[in-house]
């Protein structure tokens, strides 16, 4: 519940700049598997496929959120921002944290009801695949 509620809280924050000041992610080395996993997750969210997007989350996310909480909060955020009009990769970086670190992918996104936002998707590797353990919109 905490992470899903955090999604709403971060959505209310003013636009934040990416941590890679003025660096375009296409100029940096990115792990395409990580970026693709983040994009696939966001695509499921965009389609309002709450069950499948929830299934694409990791155990850390599911320990704090039920499918119902995820669905309710996601519906509220989707209603507030509307459909994504465009999404551009800003950065992908490793966040060193025990036990093996996380991958953080940021996108500059334009929504129907919000001119610019930064979507941050945090992923972890579980059972050989990348899963989402956090998502914020700022």
N, C-alpha and C positions, 0 to 999 in steps of 0.2 A: 504494500500500500504506500509505503514511504516513497519509493521511486516513481510510482505513477503520480502521486501528489506533487512530487518534485517536478515532474513534467509540466504540470499546470503552473507551478510557482515560477519556473524558469521562463515559461511562455509569457509571463507578465513583465519580465525584466526588459529594460531598454536594450537595443541592439548592442552587442558586444563585438569587438574586433577579434579576428582570428589570432591565434598565438604566433603564427608565422607571418609577421608584419610584412605586408606587401609582397610576399612570396607566393607565386602561383604554384599550386600543388603539381601541375603538369611538369614543372621544371625540376621537381624533387623526385627522388626514387620513392615509389609507392608499392605496397604489396597489393597487387590487383585482386587477389582472393579476398583480402580484408575489405577493400573498397566495394567489390561486387556483393559481398555479404551484407554490407551496410545498405547499398542501393536496393537489393532484393527485399530487405526488411522494410525500408521506406516505401517501396512499391506496394507491399502488402497493406501497410498502414494507409496509404493513399486510396487503396481499393476498399477500405473499411473492412478488411478481412481480419477481424480481431482474433479469432481462434488460431488461424495460421500464423499471424504475426506473434501471438503469444507463444506458440509452439517453437518459434525461432529464437526465443529468449533463453538465457542460461539459467542454471539453478539459482544463482545469486538473485536474479530478478524475480523468479517465481517464488522464492522463499518469502519475499516481501510483498508480493502482489498476487492477487487471484485473477482469473480470467475476467470476472465481473468488474473488478476495480479497474483493470486495464481497459476494458471496453467502455466503461462509463467515462473515465478521464479522457480517453482518446476521442470519444464522440464530442465531448465538450471542447477540446482543443480544435478538432476538425471544424466544428460549427463556428468557432471564433475566427479562424484563419481562412477557411475555405480550401479549395483545391490548390495544389501546388501548380504554379504556372511554369516555373523553370527551376533547375537545381544544378549548381556548378560545384565541382570538387574544389575545396580550399586547401585542405591538408589531410595528411594521414601520418600519425606519429605513434611511437611506442611510449607508453606511460609505465615506467618501471615501478612495479608493486608486487609484493609477494602474492602467490608463489611464483608466477611466471610472467607477470606484467599484463597490461591491457593494451589494446590498439584503439586509438581515438581517431575517428574520421569526422571531418567537418565539411559541411556544404553551405554555400551561399544559396538561399532559396527565396524565390519570390512566390508569394501566395496571392490568391484572388483578393483577400482582405488585408494583406500586409505586404507593403512594398518590398521589404528586405528582412531576412532573418538569417540566423546562423543555426543550422541543425547540427548537433553534436551527437554522434552515435559511438558508444563505447562497446567494444567487443572483447570476448574472451574465447579461448580455444578449449572446447570440451569434446571429448570423445572424437578428436580428429577433425572437428568442424568449428567454424566461427559462429558464435552465438552472441546476441545482443544482451548486455547486462545493464545498459543505461541509455537513455535518450533524453535530450533537452532541446528546447527551442528558445533562442534568445534574440 
